[in-house]
Amino acid sequence: MKQGVLLVAHGAPERVEDVEEYLGYVRGGRPGSPEVLAAVRSRYVAIGGGSPLLRWTRAQAEALQRTLGLPVFFGMRNWHPFLRETMDQVREAGIDKLAAVCLAPQFSELSVGLYIRRTREAAAEAGVTAEIVWAKSYYDQPLLIEAYAERLRPLLPTARMLFTAHSLPKQALAAGDPYEAECRATAAAVAARAGVVDWDFAFQSQGLGGGEWLGPTVESCLDRYAADGVREIVLDPVGFVADHVEVLFDIDILFRDYAAQRGIALRRPESLNDSPTFTAALAEVVGRCL
């Protein structure tokens, strides 16, 4: 039996010129407003013209392949290489059993659940007959927690600690969806591992289209810290495993400027990116599947 691994990520454009096409995939072909397009374009301009997500995803796949000695494929839901393209590679490689891992540690039917459905569709279209075994969630995997803690420790101690994860629209979450609980559990485990006793949690990167999203927001926490006279915080996004626009713009530019206007210095740990401990975590997650 020939085994392999599939890493699945959101996908992001590497050039500003591709932002409009990318947003079309994100929105499922529905037209967006010129205002949202302009806002998203400006964010990619601000971080240097494109996202490094593809580069980091490729690096994570290559590191995992070296560790496991198995072929590791990667595909994106909303940009190249699309899952459909990747499934052609899986078929041509003659894979019989595929361990699939979404590069988002916490499960929601709205996020990881959608990735699973899109992967199954892509596999069917490509004629892939391999058994696909999913690691749906690994929010409390010990080596994942240690990887986050390793990145965090050099910034400690700090006056105030704030963990974050990507927000989701409340109205779209099914009853009993575990996402919020898993995000908070990851934060609690990282805090305990790094020796942080007093910490807060917020959701970041709420959508531009309005509606009610999971909170509290980072901005509301920063307002409260300013009122309390806090002058320094560390913000740690434990829902992300690599640099992309939600880290490089939302945190490094938007939140840092918002904090500075309130007299607060904001720092964040380095993203997991090429962390060897994160690679080891992924290897253990894959081992559960295979």
Protein Blocks (a to p, Z undefined) as FASTA:
>chain_A
ZZddddddebpafbfklmmmmmmmmnnopacdfklmmmmmmmmmmnoopafklmmmmmmm
mmmmmmnopacddddfkbccdfklmmmmmmmnopabdcdddfbfbacfklmmmmmmmmmm
mmmmnopabdcdddfbaflgmklmmmmmmmmmmmpccfbdcdddddddfklpcghiaklm
mmmmmmmmmmmmnopabdcdddehiafkgpjdddddfklmmmmmmmnopabdcdddfkbc
bdcfklmmmmmmmmmmmmmmnopacdddddfklafklmmmmmmmmmmmZZ
